[in-house]
């Protein structure tokens, strides 16, 4: 797995998904990891740094906004 150069919180990511697919942003509520009572521990930061794959393999990364628009275009238009 590799990511993009953008750095989003989970809240910002959820809002971007809602915006991209014309979903109701009012349904997204801010919370904390502690209140979710998940059985498995999750990292607070899930950022995937693409610098190594970009440098060593030459893979081009794109913005998250661009990728979301491509997913929408390919799957829903």
RODOFI-80196 format. One line per field, with one value per residue (C-alpha): residue in three letters; chain; x, y, z. Coordinates in steps of 0.05 Angstrom, whole numbers. Layout:
residues N
r c(ALA_...);
c c(A_...);
c1 c(X_...);
c2 c(Y_...);
c3 c(Z_...);
//
This chain:
residues 77
r c(UNK_UNK_UNK_UNK_UNK_UNK_UNK_UNK_UNK_UNK_UNK_UNK_UNK_UNK_UNK_UNK_UNK_UNK_UNK_UNK_UNK_UNK_UNK_UNK_UNK_UNK_UNK_UNK_UNK_UNK_UNK_UNK_UNK_UNK_UNK_UNK_UNK_UNK_UNK_UNK_UNK_UNK_UNK_UNK_UNK_UNK_UNK_UNK_UNK_UNK_UNK_UNK_UNK_UNK_UNK_UNK_UNK_UNK_UNK_UNK_UNK_UNK_UNK_UNK_UNK_UNK_UNK_UNK_UNK_UNK_UNK_UNK_UNK_UNK_UNK_UNK_UNK);
c c(A_A_A_A_A_A_A_A_A_A_A_A_A_A_A_A_A_A_A_A_A_A_A_A_A_A_A_A_A_A_A_A_A_A_A_A_A_A_A_A_A_A_A_A_A_A_A_A_A_A_A_A_A_A_A_A_A_A_A_A_A_A_A_A_A_A_A_A_A_A_A_A_A_A_A_A_A);
c1 c(0_22_-14_-13_25_-38_-46_-118_-148_-200_-253_-227_-224_-296_-318_-281_-316_-383_-369_-344_-406_-456_-472_-500_-442_-487_-486_-411_-397_-330_-310_-248_-216_-226_-302_-306_-289_-255_-227_-164_-118_-113_-58_-77_-43_-55_-17_18_82_95_166_203_161_165_240_258_205_186_112_74_27_-36_-77_-130_-183_-161_-162_-232_-258_-228_-261_-327_-317_-296_-349_-409_-413);
c2 c(0_71_137_207_269_296_289_281_266_211_265_304_240_222_292_287_221_252_313_271_226_281_251_288_320_330_255_258_273_286_234_208_140_127_132_80_21_-18_-86_-76_-18_31_81_153_171_124_166_126_162_152_181_114_85_151_154_81_58_124_117_182_200_242_284_248_294_274_199_205_239_183_129_165_173_101_68_113_152);
c3 c(0_-11_-4_-31_-10_24_99_122_189_189_198_138_97_115_94_28_13_30_-13_-72_-72_-55_13_73_111_171_184_199_271_304_356_390_382_457_451_396_442_387_405_364_378_320_306_316_250_191_140_85_65_-10_-12_-16_-72_-109_-101_-113_-163_-195_-180_-189_-132_-139_-91_-52_-82_-152_-134_-104_-167_-209_-166_-175_-250_-262_-217_-218_-283);
//
